[in-house]
Amino acid sequence: MKKENNKHKFYRVYANLPLNLRSEIILVLPGKGPITWNVAYLEIENETELGEIILEKLEALQII
């Protein structure tokens, strides 16, 4: 349930971002490198393991 709630929060924030900000880096993950809003969207949308990590980190940083 929490994962789904985080997904909805992410989509809400992402939808309200100006298009030019979606290519900005929001996270840098060890071993994975920089993550932009667009990369985060693709990973979360496809429900990858990296997408779950991104959601956890964004919530921890209170971005979503």
Secondary structure, 3 states (H helix, E strand, C coil): CHHHHHHHHHHHHHHCCCHHHHHCEEEEECCCEEEEHHHHHHHHHCCCHHHHHHHHHHHHCCCC
